[in-house]
Amino acid sequence: MPVRLPGNDGEVRCGLVGGRLMLRDRSIIGVCCSAFLMMLGVGMIVAILPQRVIELTGSVSPTAYLASLFAVPYLLLQIPYGRLSDRMGFKPFIVAGYGICALAGFIFYFSSDTKSLFFGRMLQGAGEAPIWALAPALLSLQNPTSRGRAMGSYNASIHLGLTAGPALGIAVSQVWQANEAFLIYAGLCLCGAAVVSKLVKDAKRTGEQEQPQLCSQNIIALAANPERFFVLLAIMLYGAGYGLFVTIVPGYLIAHKSFGPIEVGLFFTLFYLAVSLSQLFTGALADRKGEKMLMVCGLLLASVGIGLFTAVDRPLIIGLLTLASTGLGIFLLSSMTYLNGCVSDAMKGTVSGAFYLFWGVGYFAGPLAIGDLGKLAGFPACFVGLSFLFAANALAVILSPGRRTG
């Protein structure tokens, strides 16, 4: 029977007795809808940006700058955004992030040379940094007893948007010119900013607010505990695995497993769906059972899928990669909620920034390293080696002593 439950932000929320099915408050609805809208646009333009670079330069090699120029502001701004939000609130930076991404979309549309296109890509990285990191921190503060479920809903919304975006892009291309997708992306980002402004309540902390120390000291203190140290390493490893799944793995499937466009499209669809849907049940389990064994489970599933997919043929390849994708999704949410539980309310933004800092380092360094090593030792050997790293890190998390302090 429905009951009315008071929310942390003073709002009233509706749900069912026992909390099994809860109608999210306005903040959860707001951040999830806005993230879905923006990532719907990202999914539309992800394939158009490289095409524009090739059209402007006549070469494929400059497309590599699209990743690196996004990465620089994305990585450098994670901790500053987190620190400022801990002092000034989360909502202004999230709204600003959507606005910056909208500006990037307009620059993409009007750009007539690579300089402006690359500048827009840097703006996109600066805009997405607070959206990815600060919204989960806000939800963690507003839902202390169900943060896993709230953060899982948010991350699932992101990946569902990425899943649906390419299909929308194909439909739009039948009516408009491909370049007009940038305007749709900008419009979706502005809609996201409006939704956050209208629906989302900023986090209200209780009690005396402690001021964060220097970020380097915070990270060192966080990693001083063995368990947390290995979790941070695993987050970097997870970032490397995620990066491989959107770069080298599809290239390997095309070059060495004779995958065609439809099969590669199926791989990407199942990848995003697995990462998305796995977080819906992971959040509820993390709230009830804790995160440690979920992190270990996620790492082991990723290890099995990554280590074995090169040795089999279709359809087992798709099955194993989907298994690994599920493991990555489980680890993503369980490690994020774990870190949020390690710090006080005054440090939620900073620790979320640290999560995506470690994730980003692995995301951009991992594919580069595997790409170079693959030329020397062969990609199957590299994937098996990465599989062992996932398994070893899982074992280290199991054996390392440490309790959460949040």
Secondary structure, DSSP 8 states (H G I E B T S, - for coil): -EEEEE-TTS-EEEEETTSSSEE--HHHHHHHHHHHHHHHHHHHHTTHHHHHHHHHHS-SGGGHHHHHHHHHHHHHTHHHHHHHHHHH-SHHHHHHHHHHHHHHHHHHHH--SHHHHHHHHHHHHHHHHHHHHHHHHHHHHH-TTSHHHHHHHHHHHHHHHHHHHHHHHHHHHTTS-GGGHHHHHHHHHHHHHHHHHHH-------S-------HHHHHHHHHTSHHHHHHHHHHHHHHHHHHHHHTHHHHHHHHHS---HHHHHHHHHHHHHHHHHHHHHHHHHHHHH-SHHHHHHHHHHHHHHHHHGGGS-TTHHHHHHHHHHHHHHHHHHHHHHHHHTTS-GGGHHHHHHHHHHHHHHHHHHHHHHHHHHHHHH-HHHHHHHHHHHHHHHHHHHHHS------
